[in-house]
Amino acid sequence: MLTLTDIRKTFNAGTINEKKALNGVTIDLDDGDFVTIIGGNGAGKSTTLNAIAGVWPVDSGSIVINGKNVTGLSEHKRAKFIGRVFQDPMTGTAATMEIQENLALAKRRGNPRGLKWGITKREREEYHELLKTLDLGLEDRMTSKVGLLSGGQRQALTLLMATLKKPDILLLDEHTAALDPKTAAKVLELSDKIIEENHLTAMMVTHNMEAAIKHGNRLIMMNNGRIIYDVKGEEKKKLTVNILLEKFEQASGSKMNNDRILLSKGETD
């Protein structure tokens, strides 16, 4: 479903601020894979997701989504293949529009625009049933402005919007980092449910090692723009936080010194 081949990206090349963000990243994702990506600041996690989404062009390498080479496509042209949920709950929704209007926008993604009634009765019924699956009471607030929702409610809604038209690949970029632990757990539970029920191929960047171990069928660890550890199946199920830290030390030749990761290793998200 997704193939990255030798992806390289350098920011501010030739200047004092030169940074090799991606240094030969190669990944193959099968249909239905749910990969969690972990690593310290500057490891290349979010940069990898941005490369897939087409936020900026890569320096070299190729990106193939569901058999289509999208390496040269702009971000908006890739949007029809990709669903994305960001770290900031304010991103991904239109705050001044109603819940049902946001869902209608997501439903029409990639379709030609025309002059007709905005939301049909059938669509309202569909959105009502979809919102019920979140178990947050939003199905009774469909005309409420999204800006009135809590961060967790917005992330749950954004998840629905990102997957309303089944994307080839779902990108979750630390989408629970800005939430309190209880709300984060709920959003992660919803993520698992939506990915499994829709048989989606997904990548989730996280700083939380326990979340990386608990969710998905595969785990990738990055450091200095490279993949240094890639584990799946039964081996992943046997992972613990301490084993993960040991693997990092073995692969990178140094201890994990990223405060954000170390502080989160005892959390359960």
C-alpha positions in Angstrom: 0.0 0.0 0.0 2.9 2.3 0.6 6.5 2.1 -0.5 9.2 4.7 0.4 12.5 4.1 -1.4 15.7 5.8 -0.2 14.0 9.1 0.7 16.4 11.9 1.5 15.7 15.4 2.6 18.1 18.2 3.7 16.8 21.5 5.0 18.8 24.7 4.6 21.4 22.9 2.5 24.8 24.7 2.2 24.1 27.0 5.2 25.3 26.9 8.8 21.8 25.6 9.7 22.0 22.6 7.3 20.0 19.6 8.7 19.8 16.2 7.1 16.3 15.3 8.2 15.9 12.1 6.2 18.9 10.0 5.3 17.9 7.1 3.1 14.5 6.1 4.6 13.0 3.0 3.0 9.7 1.5 4.1 7.3 -1.0 2.7 3.8 -1.1 4.2 1.3 -3.9 3.3 -2.4 -3.3 3.0 -3.8 -3.1 6.6 -0.5 -2.5 8.3 -0.7 -0.2 11.4 2.8 1.1 12.1 3.8 3.2 15.1 6.9 5.4 14.8 9.0 6.4 17.7 12.3 8.4 18.2 13.7 11.5 19.8 13.4 15.1 18.6 14.8 15.5 15.2 14.8 11.7 14.5 12.7 12.2 11.3 9.3 10.9 12.5 7.1 13.8 11.5 9.4 14.6 8.6 8.6 11.2 7.2 4.9 11.8 7.4 5.3 15.2 5.8 7.3 13.6 2.9 4.4 11.2 2.3 1.8 13.9 2.5 3.8 16.1 0.0 4.2 19.1 2.4 7.5 19.8 0.5 9.4 17.9 -2.2 12.0 15.3 -1.2 15.6 15.7 -2.5 15.7 12.1 -3.9 14.0 8.8 -3.7 10.4 7.7 -4.5 7.0 7.5 -2.8 4.5 5.1 -4.1 0.9 4.9 -2.7 -1.2 1.9 -3.7 0.8 1.4 -6.9 0.8 5.1 -7.9 4.1 7.1 -7.9 3.2 10.3 -6.1 6.7 11.6 -5.6 6.2 14.6 -8.0 2.6 15.4 -6.9 1.7 18.5 -4.9 0.2 18.2 -1.4 -3.3 19.0 -2.6 -3.2 16.4 -5.3 -2.1 13.7 -2.9 -4.9 14.6 -0.5 -7.3 12.2 -2.2 -5.0 9.3 -1.2 -4.3 10.4 2.3 -6.1 11.0 5.6 -4.3 12.9 8.3 -4.8 13.9 11.9 -2.4 16.4 13.4 -1.1 17.0 17.0 -3.1 20.3 17.4 -6.8 19.6 17.9 -7.5 23.0 16.2 -6.0 21.7 12.9 -8.1 19.6 10.5 -11.5 21.1 11.3 -13.2 24.4 10.5 -14.0 26.0 13.9 -16.7 28.4 12.7 -18.7 25.7 10.8 -21.1 23.1 12.3 -20.2 19.5 13.0 -22.3 18.3 10.1 -20.8 20.9 7.8 -17.3 19.7 8.6 -18.4 16.1 7.9 -20.0 17.2 4.6 -16.7 18.9 3.5 -14.8 15.7 4.3 -17.4 13.7 2.4 -16.9 15.8 -0.7 -13.1 15.7 -0.7 -11.8 15.2 -4.2 -15.3 15.6 -5.8 -16.1 18.4 -8.3 -18.0 21.3 -6.8 -21.5 22.3 -8.0 -24.5 24.3 -7.1 -26.8 22.1 -5.1 -28.2 21.8 -1.5 -25.4 21.6 1.0 -26.4 18.6 3.1 -29.1 16.2 2.2 -31.4 14.4 4.6 -29.7 11.1 3.8 -26.4 12.6 4.7 -27.6 13.9 8.0 -28.8 10.5 8.9 -25.5 9.0 7.8 -23.6 11.6 9.9 -25.8 10.9 12.9 -25.1 7.2 12.9 -21.3 7.8 12.4 -21.2 10.2 15.3 -23.0 7.7 17.5 -20.1 5.3 17.1 -17.8 7.8 18.9 -20.0 7.6 22.0 -19.4 11.2 22.8 -22.9 12.5 22.4 -22.0 14.5 19.3 -24.8 13.0 17.3 -27.2 15.2 19.3 -25.1 18.3 18.6 -24.7 18.2 14.8 -25.5 21.9 14.4 -23.0 23.0 17.0 -20.0 24.9 15.9 -16.8 22.8 16.1 -15.0 25.6 17.9 -17.2 24.8 21.0 -15.9 21.2 21.2 -13.2 20.0 23.6 -9.8 19.0 22.2 -10.7 15.3 22.5 -14.0 15.7 20.8 -12.3 17.6 18.0 -9.7 14.9 17.5 -12.4 12.3 17.5 -14.3 14.3 14.8 -11.1 14.8 12.8 -10.5 11.0 12.9 -14.0 10.5 11.4 -13.4 13.2 8.8 -10.0 11.8 7.8 -11.5 8.3 7.3 -14.9 9.2 5.9 -13.7 8.5 2.4 -11.4 5.5 3.0 -7.9 6.8 2.4 -5.1 4.6 1.0 -3.0 5.7 4.0 -3.9 7.3 7.3 -1.3 9.5 9.0 -1.6 10.2 12.7 1.0 12.8 13.7 1.2 12.7 17.6 -2.6 13.1 17.5 -3.0 12.5 21.3 0.0 14.6 22.5 -2.0 17.7 23.3 -4.7 15.7 25.2 -4.9 14.7 28.9 -4.1 11.0 29.5 -7.8 9.9 29.9 -8.9 11.7 26.7 -5.8 10.5 24.9 -6.7 6.9 25.8 -10.2 7.4 24.4 -8.9 8.8 21.1 -6.3 6.0 20.8 -9.1 3.5 21.4 -11.2 5.1 18.7 -8.2 5.1 16.3 -7.7 1.4 16.8 -11.4 0.8 16.2 -11.7 2.9 13.0 -8.4 1.5 11.6 -9.5 -2.1 12.3 -13.1 -1.7 11.1 -12.2 0.0 7.9 -9.1 -2.2 7.3 -6.9 0.9 6.9 -3.2 1.2 6.4 -1.9 3.6 9.0 1.2 5.3 10.4 1.2 6.8 13.9 4.0 9.0 15.2 4.2 9.1 19.0 6.6 10.0 21.8 5.0 7.5 24.1 6.8 4.2 24.1 4.0 2.3 25.8 1.5 3.6 23.2 3.9 2.6 20.4 4.2 -0.9 21.9 0.5 -1.3 22.6 -1.0 -0.1 19.3 -0.4 -1.4 15.8 1.1 -4.6 14.4 4.5 -3.0 13.6 6.9 -0.6 15.3 9.6 1.5 13.7 12.3 3.4 15.6 14.1 6.3 14.0 17.3 8.3 14.8 19.1 11.0 12.9 16.8 10.6 9.8 17.3 6.8 9.6 15.3 3.7 10.6 17.3 1.9 13.3 14.8 -0.7 14.4 11.8 -2.3 12.7 9.8 -5.0 14.4 6.4 -6.6 13.8 4.2 -9.6 14.7 5.0 -11.8 17.7 8.3 -10.0 18.3 6.5 -6.7 18.7 4.0 -8.2 21.1 6.9 -9.2 23.4 8.4 -5.7 23.6 8.6 -3.8 26.8 9.8 -0.2 27.4 13.1 -1.4 28.8 13.7 -3.7 25.8 12.9 -0.8 23.5 15.4 1.5 25.3 18.1 -1.3 25.0 17.4 -1.7 21.3 17.8 2.1 20.8 21.2 2.0 22.6 22.3 -1.0 20.5 21.3 0.4 17.2 22.3 4.0 17.8 25.4 3.5 19.9 24.1 6.0 22.5 21.6 6.2 25.3 18.1 7.7 24.8 18.4 11.2 26.3 15.1 12.7 25.0 13.2 14.0 28.0 9.8 13.8 26.4 10.1 10.1 25.7 11.7 9.2 29.0 9.1 11.1 30.9 6.3 9.3 29.0 7.7 5.8 29.4 5.7 5.3 32.6 2.4 6.6 31.2 -0.3 4.4 29.8 -1.9 7.0 27.5 
